């Protein structure tokens, strides 16, 4: 059925409500808009669903959410795990509550109990709740840091991590088989509650989650000693972080936490930013203004579902606030956690630091320094969660810390997704610890660079929307895969990893070895002078991303090398656009 026929079928089918039909009638004269909404089904990928809110098969709406949930329910039934239930959380985005309830009622109609949070909660708490409640799966309604017009649907399995093989493929197959909206089950909310298939959860999980975070604290005495002196500015960017971040910082003893008032309350329109991304400088404009007014030590920002943390730290010598990338803050937290664990109790012989393949090589240097194993996984924190499960299942490997460049990390194993709430807590603890020594977090960052080398990492993203954009992204990947670059500017390519073909080619010796990781549409180039470039399509946005990293003799050298390599990467891709 073509996109026009699908459009007409939605207008004529009594299954779809009148508001949906009115929205579709309003675009009757816009063939391109109709095509964008109906040329395909919103793809249920390994990360679940993510798309623009609106009517149509290629949009996030109650019907596509029900359809995805029916597929998930079918898979759960095939696994014989329907008695364990499914935990459901949601963030502050538009339609999040509605999508969460539609998912719950679809599960209930299939005889699967839904545990639904009473109000918005952060992603890591959903991951924790899946394990705490013994659920077979979890659903989180969020589009992370995407623009306001987006929402999404993430699926977790019983280990608390987002779905990975074989469950991701099994669920995707079941979702694809739901081709008729008439196959989708749902039921009345009151009936679901009376049947014991819909249960509201909240404070009990909150309290247990908070207790798990407190177990991560290494130096409570430093917090007590410096509580009167540390000043923290925090913004939840209109998302879920406001309550849990303030709660944990208060409970462990920090007294001066100032929340950006304009961004404090949940709002799916994110009125103070173009998009709620703690990686973006604009997200910190209000926070930095408040920090300067309060003379704060650090500024924290969490994204709408509070799994990513952005940070600015004060340089006491200049009064300037320096931004920390995800690589920088992740390594700062990792260095603090591993170094202080070693001091306090020693490190296990099988200790491991886990990072994604696009994460800074500074993490490798930290692991080597402390004699712990460095484990690389594919991009996506679910693969770090998968490695944690592997350690537990095999009984070999002790998880110490995990991080990825996209502003996410996790100390501890209480959940299986990145957690900006615990990251905020540990970074503030580290600030207190270093302040006792007369140092700022920026001083600690410079100490790390002096110890390991001045690593600098960045990413360039090329946005290519719509059908034509998808084709261009594929063309870029195919071109690079078929024609391995010999150089990037002044850097020579020494090894080329093709994760789709699962091979590493040594361009000097010609040797071919396996990557050791599952197949993925990613290309990685090891360059001379400790530099690297990685190319991968985004799994959640219409972008192709070019990650790269360098190592400099000092900050100035690293900045210059990074700028030159970034320009070389863009120059290479320009002819393909």
Rosetta blueprint (number, residue, H / E / L):
1 X L
2 X L
3 X H
4 X H
5 X H
6 X H
7 X H
8 X H
9 X H
10 X H
11 X H
12 X H
13 X L
14 X L
15 X L
16 X L
17 X L
18 X H
19 X H
20 X H
21 X H
22 X H
23 X H
24 X H
25 X H
26 X L
27 X L
28 X L
29 X L
30 X L
31 X H
32 X H
33 X H
34 X H
35 X H
36 X H
37 X H
38 X H
39 X L
40 X L
41 X L
42 X L
43 X L
44 X L
45 X E
46 X L
47 X L
48 X E
49 X E
50 X E
51 X E
52 X E
53 X E
54 X L
55 X L
56 X L
57 X L
58 X L
59 X L
60 X E
61 X L
62 X H
63 X H
64 X H
65 X H
66 X H
67 X H
68 X H
69 X H
70 X H
71 X H
72 X H
73 X H
74 X H
75 X H
76 X H
77 X H
78 X H
79 X L
80 X L
81 X L
82 X L
83 X L
84 X L
85 X L
86 X E
87 X E
88 X E
89 X E
90 X E
91 X L
92 X L
93 X L
94 X L
95 X L
96 X H
97 X H
98 X H
99 X H
100 X H
101 X H
102 X H
103 X H
104 X H
105 X H
106 X H
107 X H
108 X H
109 X H
110 X L
111 X L
112 X L
113 X L
114 X E
115 X E
116 X E
117 X E
118 X L
119 X L
120 X L
121 X L
122 X L
123 X H
124 X H
125 X H
126 X H
127 X H
128 X H
129 X H
130 X H
131 X H
132 X H
133 X L
134 X L
135 X L
136 X L
137 X E
138 X E
139 X E
140 X E
141 X E
142 X L
143 X L
144 X L
145 X L
146 X L
147 X E
148 X L
149 X L
150 X E
151 X E
152 X E
153 X E
154 X E
155 X E
156 X E
157 X E
158 X L
159 X L
160 X L
161 X L
162 X E
163 X L
164 X L
165 X L
166 X L
167 X H
168 X H
169 X H
170 X H
171 X H
172 X H
173 X H
174 X H
175 X H
176 X H
177 X H
178 X L
179 X L
180 X L
181 X H
182 X H
183 X H
184 X L
185 X L
186 X L
187 X L
188 X L
189 X H
190 X H
191 X H
192 X H
193 X H
194 X H
195 X L
196 X L
197 X L
198 X E
199 X E
200 X E
201 X E
202 X L
203 X H
204 X H
205 X H
206 X H
207 X H
208 X H
209 X H
210 X H
211 X H
212 X H
213 X H
214 X H
215 X L
216 X L
217 X L
218 X L
219 X L
220 X H
221 X H
222 X H
223 X H
224 X H
225 X H
226 X H
227 X L
228 X L
229 X L
230 X L
231 X L
232 X E
233 X E
234 X E
235 X E
236 X L
237 X L
238 X L
239 X L
240 X L
241 X H
242 X H
243 X H
244 X H
245 X H
246 X H
247 X H
248 X H
249 X H
250 X H
251 X H
252 X L
253 X L
254 X L
255 X L
256 X L
257 X E
258 X E
259 X E
260 X L
261 X H
262 X H
263 X H
264 X L
265 X L
266 X L
267 X L
268 X L
269 X L
270 X L
271 X L
272 X L
273 X L
274 X L
275 X E
276 X L
277 X L
278 X L
279 X L
280 X L
281 X H
282 X H
283 X H
284 X H
285 X H
286 X H
287 X H
288 X H
289 X H
290 X H
291 X H
292 X H
293 X H
294 X H
295 X L
296 X L
297 X L
298 X E
299 X E
300 X E
301 X E
302 X E
303 X L
304 X L
305 X L
306 X L
307 X L
308 X L
309 X E
310 X E
311 X E
312 X E
313 X E
314 X E
315 X L
316 X L
317 X L
318 X L
319 X L
320 X L
321 X E
322 X E
323 X E
324 X E
325 X L
326 X H
327 X H
328 X H
329 X H
330 X H
331 X H
332 X H
333 X H
334 X H
335 X H
336 X H
337 X H
338 X H
339 X H
340 X H
341 X H
342 X H
343 X H
344 X H
345 X H
346 X L
347 X L
348 X L
349 X L
350 X L
351 X E
352 X E
353 X E
354 X E
355 X E
356 X E
357 X L
358 X L
359 X L
360 X L
361 X L
362 X H
363 X H
364 X H
365 X H
366 X H
367 X H
368 X H
369 X H
370 X L
371 X L
372 X L
373 X E
374 X E
375 X E
376 X E
377 X E
378 X L
379 X L
380 X L
381 X H
382 X H
383 X H
384 X H
385 X H
386 X H
387 X H
388 X H
389 X H
390 X H
391 X H
392 X H
393 X H
394 X H
395 X L
396 X L
397 X L
398 X E
399 X E
400 X E
401 X E
402 X E
403 X E
404 X E
405 X L
406 X L
407 X L
408 X E
409 X E
410 X E
411 X L
412 X L
413 X L
414 X L
415 X L
416 X L
417 X L
418 X L
419 X L
420 X H
421 X H
422 X H
423 X H
424 X H
425 X H
426 X H
427 X H
428 X H
429 X H
430 X H
431 X H
432 X H
433 X H
434 X H
435 X H
436 X H
437 X L
438 X L
439 X L
440 X L
441 X H
442 X H
443 X H
444 X H
445 X H
446 X H
447 X H
448 X H
449 X H
450 X H
451 X H
452 X H
453 X L
454 X E
455 X E
456 X E
457 X E
458 X E
459 X E
460 X E
461 X E
462 X E
463 X E
464 X L
465 X L
466 X H
467 X H
468 X H
469 X H
470 X H
471 X H
472 X H
473 X H
474 X H
475 X H
476 X H
477 X H
478 X H
479 X H
480 X H
481 X H
482 X H
483 X L
484 X L
485 X L
486 X L
487 X E
488 X E
489 X L
490 X L
491 X E
492 X E
493 X E
494 X E
495 X E
496 X E
497 X E
498 X E
499 X L
500 X L
501 X L
502 X L
503 X E
504 X E
505 X E
506 X E
507 X L
508 X L
509 X L
510 X L
511 X L
512 X E
513 X E
514 X E
515 X L
516 X L
517 X L
518 X L
519 X L
520 X L
521 X L
522 X E
523 X E
524 X E
525 X E
526 X E
527 X E
528 X L
529 X L
530 X L
531 X L
532 X E
533 X E
534 X E
535 X E
536 X E
537 X E
538 X L
539 X L
540 X L
541 X L
542 X L
543 X E
544 X E
545 X E
546 X E
547 X E
548 X E
549 X E
550 X E
551 X E
552 X E
553 X L
554 X L
555 X H
556 X H
557 X H
558 X H
559 X H
560 X H
561 X H
562 X H
563 X H
564 X H
565 X H
566 X H
567 X H
568 X H
569 X H
570 X H
571 X H
572 X H
573 X H
574 X H
575 X L
576 X L
577 X L
